[in-house]
Amino acid sequence: MNCPRCQSELIVVEYHAVELDYCPECEGLWFDSGEMALVATQMSGSQCDLLPQERAETKETRLKCPECHKAMDKRLLGATDPVIADVCRLCDGLWLDHGELEQVVAGMHPSGETDTPIIGYLRNTFRPGLEEKSSRTPGQTSGESSN
C-alpha cells in the first residue's frame, strides 16, 4: 500500500493489536477502519476526541485513499486544536499527516502533553532511521559514507 501524500510504500507497524501503516518519507499514518477508535480508547479511555467530526472547510487537495483509491473527505479531528484529517467515506480509513496525531493528543491534555505510549513507540521505532536518512547528502544511499 502506498502513501496518499507522497506515494512511498507504507510500512506496517503493530502496536497493541493495532496495525498502523506508517510512511517513512513524510511520516504520515494510515489507520484502517476502526483502528483510530482502538488507539483513542488505549490512549484516553474514550473515543470522542480522536474520531473525525464535521467536514472541514479547506482548499487542500483531496488525497486518494490508499485502500480503495477514491478521493477522501477532509474532516476535523480533535476538540481543542483540531487538525484536518483525510477520511475515506467508503472504507472508513483515516490519514494523518506528520505531527497531526501529536497535535490532537496535546489538545486532549490540559498541559499539552504529547508523550503517550503510542507516540513514544512510533518515535522510538522510526527516529533512528529518520535521523540516519536526514544526515545523508542528497543521492547518498544508506551504505555510503558522507566523508
N, C-alpha and C positions, 0 to 999 in steps of 0.2 A: 504494500500500500504506500502511496506517495503523499507527501506533504501538500496540503491545499494551498499553502503560501508560496513555497519555493520549489516544489516538485521533487525534493530529495526523498530518498527512501526512509520511511519511518522505522524506528526500532521499537520492538515490543518489550516493555518492562513490566514485570509483575510486582505489585505492591499489595499485600494483604488480600489476595484472591481477586484483585482488580488488575486487568491488563490495560496498561496505558500505552499509547503509541506516541513516541517522542521523536521530534525532528532534531538531529544533531547539528544541523546547519543553522536554522533560525530559532531553535529552542522552543518551538510551539508544542502543544499537547493535544492529542485527539482522544476523546472519551466516547466509546461506543454507547449505545442506548443503555441507560440505567447506571452506567459507571460513575457519572458525576454524583448521582444520588447516594451511591455507596461511599464515595470519597467524602461527601458532605457529612454523612452520618458518622463516619470514622473520625472526622476532624472535630465536629462540634456537637454530635448527638442529634443534630437537626438537619433537615434538607432545605429548609426555607431560603436561606441566603445564597445557596450555591446552585439554585436552579434558575434557568433563564426565565425572565418575566416578559415584560411588554416589548413590543417591536421598537427597535432603535431608529431614530430619525438620523440618517447619516448618508453621506455621498460616497462612503467607502465602497470599493468594488466588492461585489458578492463573490465569495470563493466557492469553488466546486467541492462537493462532498467527496472525500477520498474513498468512500464505500460505494455510493451509487452514482457519483459524478454529476448530480443535479446541483443547481445553484442553491446555496444555503441562505437562510434568513439571518438578518442582523438583529440580535436581541440583547437587552440589558441584563446583566448578571451581577448580583450583589446589591446590597441595600445602601450602605453609606457612600461609597465611591464606586458606582457601577462601571463595569467595563462593557465594551461591545463585543459580545461573543457571536461566533458563527454557528448556527444551529440548523441541522438538516431536518426539514419537516417530514421527509419520507422515512428515514431510518432512525431519527431522533439522536443522531450523533452530535457531538459538540466540539468545536475547535477553539482553543485559547492560544493567543499569541504569547511570545516571551514576556514574562512579568505579569501577565494578567491574573494568573492564579494567586500570586503573592498579593496583588492589589486587592482582590476580592477577600482573601483571608485577613489582610490587615484591616479591612472595613468591618470584619466580624468582631474584632477585639478592640476595646476602648483605647488600649495602649498602642494600637497599630502593629501589634506583634505579628510577624510572619513566620516565625520559626516553629512550624508544625512538623510532626513526624514525616508526612508525605513530602513536604518541600525539602526537608533535610535529606531525605532519602534520594530525591532527584538530584540535589546539589552534590551529594557525596558520590552518586553513581556516575554523573556526567561531567562534573567540573574538571577532574584530572585530564580527560581527553580534550575538553574545550580549551583549557589553558595551553596544552601542547599545540593544539591547532592554531591558536591565536599567536603563538610565539614563532610560528613558521613564517618565512618570507613567501610572497605570492609565487605560486607554481612549485613550491617545495613540497615533497612528499614526506610522510612521517619517518621514513628510513634515512632521509638525507640530513646532513649536518648543516647548520646555518653559518658555520665558520668558513 
